[in-house]
């Protein structure tokens, strides 16, 4: 990590994995399960759902975002282990971005896994023909979008966290002493 810049490969991998998670989350939102009511021969109503591919997309987004966060925390040793951070503004910003990225990461993961779980849940029989105002359970709009937004926020915060972490762990520039006057004069005045 020369001069507190950080590894470009880590930056690129974190961005790519997070953007893939974003893409999967958007795809999951577009392909949410939608149900419609059917009636069988015994006059019982039941729900028929279209494709369940959104659950797979949601889990994929969850896993890609998890791998992005795991990669960064592995490289930085989760800021708890390894070299201590140098005091100063870079350390403060590093801590702020670390906590913020973890908060947005947890919200994004919660939205993605909750959306995938709720999307996979399908009701079968809703009642007899006499039941009124029944509908098929579906995932609300926007759950995967919220996960996608928080995934992008996590990506941005992770990039800043790694940038400031790299600066805070870089060796400090030491003041080089002037070689001409680096000795202590021990001669008497004559």
One Martini backbone bead per residue (centre of mass of N, CA, C, O) as a GRO file, in nm:
protein
  190
    1UNK     BB    1   0.075   0.051   0.031
    2UNK     BB    2   0.136   0.323  -0.126
    3UNK     BB    3   0.085   0.620   0.026
    4UNK     BB    4  -0.221   0.551   0.114
    5UNK     BB    5  -0.392   0.425  -0.141
    6UNK     BB    6  -0.411   0.137  -0.206
    7UNK     BB    7  -0.568  -0.115  -0.365
    8UNK     BB    8  -0.699  -0.141  -0.675
    9UNK     BB    9  -0.813  -0.427  -0.667
   10UNK     BB   10  -0.998  -0.384  -0.424
   11UNK     BB   11  -1.166  -0.160  -0.539
   12UNK     BB   12  -1.270  -0.314  -0.789
   13UNK     BB   13  -1.399  -0.559  -0.645
   14UNK     BB   14  -1.599  -0.405  -0.470
   15UNK     BB   15  -1.750  -0.269  -0.702
   16UNK     BB   16  -1.829  -0.517  -0.869
   17UNK     BB   17  -1.982  -0.679  -0.650
   18UNK     BB   18  -2.186  -0.451  -0.586
   19UNK     BB   19  -2.303  -0.420  -0.876
   20UNK     BB   20  -2.407  -0.706  -0.896
   21UNK     BB   21  -2.599  -0.684  -0.658
   22UNK     BB   22  -2.764  -0.457  -0.780
   23UNK     BB   23  -2.857  -0.611  -1.035
   24UNK     BB   24  -3.003  -0.840  -0.884
   25UNK     BB   25  -3.204  -0.661  -0.730
   26UNK     BB   26  -3.342  -0.541  -0.979
   27UNK     BB   27  -3.423  -0.812  -1.104
   28UNK     BB   28  -3.600  -0.899  -0.865
   29UNK     BB   29  -3.804  -0.667  -0.888
   30UNK     BB   30  -3.894  -0.734  -1.186
   31UNK     BB   31  -3.947  -1.066  -1.087
   32UNK     BB   32  -4.177  -1.080  -0.919
   33UNK     BB   33  -4.422  -1.239  -0.773
   34UNK     BB   34  -4.740  -1.322  -0.923
   35UNK     BB   35  -5.082  -1.353  -0.837
   36UNK     BB   36  -5.369  -1.563  -0.905
   37UNK     BB   37  -5.700  -1.656  -0.912
   38UNK     BB   38  -5.835  -1.981  -0.864
   39UNK     BB   39  -6.065  -2.246  -0.957
   40UNK     BB   40  -6.183  -2.538  -0.869
   41UNK     BB   41  -6.405  -2.809  -0.869
   42UNK     BB   42  -6.482  -2.731  -0.547
   43UNK     BB   43  -6.477  -2.405  -0.521
   44UNK     BB   44  -6.185  -2.353  -0.461
   45UNK     BB   45  -5.946  -2.123  -0.383
   46UNK     BB   46  -5.641  -2.026  -0.555
   47UNK     BB   47  -5.300  -1.975  -0.608
   48UNK     BB   48  -5.117  -1.846  -0.891
   49UNK     BB   49  -4.781  -1.844  -0.989
   50UNK     BB   50  -4.524  -1.731  -1.116
   51UNK     BB   51  -4.224  -1.696  -1.128
   52UNK     BB   52  -3.927  -1.764  -0.890
   53UNK     BB   53  -3.659  -1.588  -0.967
   54UNK     BB   54  -3.633  -1.361  -0.746
   55UNK     BB   55  -3.511  -1.531  -0.523
   56UNK     BB   56  -3.241  -1.587  -0.664
   57UNK     BB   57  -3.161  -1.291  -0.701
   58UNK     BB   58  -3.165  -1.215  -0.400
   59UNK     BB   59  -2.949  -1.420  -0.313
   60UNK     BB   60  -2.730  -1.319  -0.503
   61UNK     BB   61  -2.712  -1.035  -0.387
   62UNK     BB   62  -2.640  -1.122  -0.104
   63UNK     BB   63  -2.371  -1.275  -0.179
   64UNK     BB   64  -2.219  -1.042  -0.321
   65UNK     BB   65  -2.225  -0.845  -0.083
   66UNK     BB   66  -2.087  -1.034   0.117
   67UNK     BB   67  -1.821  -1.066  -0.048
   68UNK     BB   68  -1.742  -0.769  -0.045
   69UNK     BB   69  -1.728  -0.734   0.263
   70UNK     BB   70  -1.532  -0.969   0.319
   71UNK     BB   71  -1.297  -0.869   0.158
   72UNK     BB   72  -1.252  -0.599   0.305
   73UNK     BB   73  -1.230  -0.719   0.595
   74UNK     BB   74  -0.988  -0.901   0.527
   75UNK     BB   75  -0.787  -0.680   0.438
   76UNK     BB   76  -0.842  -0.490   0.710
   77UNK     BB   77  -0.912  -0.668   0.960
   78UNK     BB   78  -1.164  -0.508   1.073
   79UNK     BB   79  -0.981  -0.286   1.231
   80UNK     BB   80  -0.874  -0.479   1.485
   81UNK     BB   81  -0.638  -0.585   1.328
   82UNK     BB   82  -0.319  -0.514   1.318
   83UNK     BB   83  -0.237  -0.223   1.240
   84UNK     BB   84  -0.240   0.071   1.364
   85UNK     BB   85  -0.379   0.371   1.369
   86UNK     BB   86  -0.317   0.677   1.293
   87UNK     BB   87  -0.336   0.968   1.410
   88UNK     BB   88  -0.627   1.147   1.299
   89UNK     BB   89  -0.835   1.210   1.037
   90UNK     BB   90  -0.817   0.930   0.899
   91UNK     BB   91  -0.914   0.769   1.142
   92UNK     BB   92  -1.188   0.902   1.178
   93UNK     BB   93  -1.298   0.840   0.893
   94UNK     BB   94  -1.262   0.538   0.907
   95UNK     BB   95  -1.462   0.490   1.139
   96UNK     BB   96  -1.711   0.619   1.012
   97UNK     BB   97  -1.716   0.437   0.753
   98UNK     BB   98  -1.727   0.167   0.895
   99UNK     BB   99  -1.998   0.201   1.044
  100UNK     BB  100  -2.170   0.289   0.799
  101UNK     BB  101  -2.121   0.037   0.623
  102UNK     BB  102  -2.244  -0.165   0.821
  103UNK     BB  103  -2.528  -0.049   0.833
  104UNK     BB  104  -2.592  -0.066   0.527
  105UNK     BB  105  -2.534  -0.366   0.500
  106UNK     BB  106  -2.752  -0.473   0.697
  107UNK     BB  107  -2.992  -0.350   0.547
  108UNK     BB  108  -2.947  -0.480   0.272
  109UNK     BB  109  -2.953  -0.776   0.368
  110UNK     BB  110  -3.235  -0.765   0.490
  111UNK     BB  111  -3.388  -0.693   0.232
  112UNK     BB  112  -3.294  -0.931   0.055
  113UNK     BB  113  -3.377  -1.174   0.240
  114UNK     BB  114  -3.670  -1.088   0.286
  115UNK     BB  115  -3.753  -1.080  -0.010
  116UNK     BB  116  -3.683  -1.375  -0.078
  117UNK     BB  117  -3.866  -1.504   0.135
  118UNK     BB  118  -4.139  -1.368   0.060
  119UNK     BB  119  -4.133  -1.458  -0.242
  120UNK     BB  120  -4.138  -1.774  -0.171
  121UNK     BB  121  -4.407  -1.720  -0.051
  122UNK     BB  122  -4.700  -1.929  -0.089
  123UNK     BB  123  -5.024  -1.941  -0.135
  124UNK     BB  124  -5.285  -2.148  -0.170
  125UNK     BB  125  -5.544  -2.166  -0.003
  126UNK     BB  126  -5.802  -1.911   0.073
  127UNK     BB  127  -6.091  -2.044   0.015
  128UNK     BB  128  -6.397  -2.019  -0.039
  129UNK     BB  129  -6.634  -1.872  -0.238
  130UNK     BB  130  -6.747  -1.694   0.017
  131UNK     BB  131  -6.511  -1.533   0.019
  132UNK     BB  132  -6.393  -1.209   0.081
  133UNK     BB  133  -6.132  -1.026  -0.003
  134UNK     BB  134  -5.915  -1.194  -0.157
  135UNK     BB  135  -5.559  -1.262  -0.179
  136UNK     BB  136  -5.244  -1.280  -0.296
  137UNK     BB  137  -4.940  -1.327  -0.179
  138UNK     BB  138  -4.701  -1.059  -0.192
  139UNK     BB  139  -4.452  -0.862  -0.267
  140UNK     BB  140  -4.355  -0.568  -0.211
  141UNK     BB  141  -4.276  -0.288  -0.338
  142UNK     BB  142  -3.917  -0.204  -0.286
  143UNK     BB  143  -3.736  -0.410  -0.137
  144UNK     BB  144  -3.512  -0.451  -0.353
  145UNK     BB  145  -3.452  -0.152  -0.393
  146UNK     BB  146  -3.352  -0.098  -0.111
  147UNK     BB  147  -3.118  -0.300  -0.133
  148UNK     BB  148  -2.981  -0.156  -0.374
  149UNK     BB  149  -2.931   0.118  -0.241
  150UNK     BB  150  -2.765   0.002   0.001
  151UNK     BB  151  -2.547  -0.127  -0.176
  152UNK     BB  152  -2.437   0.138  -0.292
  153UNK     BB  153  -2.377   0.273  -0.023
  154UNK     BB  154  -2.177   0.057   0.066
  155UNK     BB  155  -1.977   0.094  -0.160
  156UNK     BB  156  -1.900   0.388  -0.107
  157UNK     BB  157  -1.815   0.352   0.190
  158UNK     BB  158  -1.595   0.136   0.133
  159UNK     BB  159  -1.411   0.309  -0.038
  160UNK     BB  160  -1.360   0.525   0.178
  161UNK     BB  161  -1.262   0.341   0.398
  162UNK     BB  162  -1.013   0.228   0.244
  163UNK     BB  163  -0.877   0.494   0.190
  164UNK     BB  164  -0.846   0.587   0.492
  165UNK     BB  165  -0.712   0.332   0.596
  166UNK     BB  166  -0.459   0.351   0.421
  167UNK     BB  167  -0.369   0.627   0.535
  168UNK     BB  168  -0.367   0.534   0.847
  169UNK     BB  169  -0.144   0.286   0.783
  170UNK     BB  170   0.064   0.452   0.687
  171UNK     BB  171   0.363   0.552   0.694
  172UNK     BB  172   0.515   0.793   0.840
  173UNK     BB  173   0.676   1.074   0.783
  174UNK     BB  174   0.994   1.133   0.846
  175UNK     BB  175   1.218   1.340   0.983
  176UNK     BB  176   1.487   1.447   0.830
  177UNK     BB  177   1.797   1.497   0.911
  178UNK     BB  178   2.045   1.706   0.901
  179UNK     BB  179   2.364   1.602   0.834
  180UNK     BB  180   2.534   1.861   0.898
  181UNK     BB  181   2.357   1.908   1.195
  182UNK     BB  182   2.362   1.613   1.370
  183UNK     BB  183   2.559   1.720   1.574
  184UNK     BB  184   2.718   1.759   1.879
  185UNK     BB  185   2.869   2.016   2.030
  186UNK     BB  186   3.188   1.968   2.234
  187UNK     BB  187   3.326   2.229   2.214
  188UNK     BB  188   3.502   2.481   2.309
  189UNK     BB  189   3.552   2.806   2.372
  190UNK     BB  190   3.828   3.016   2.235
   0.00000   0.00000   0.00000
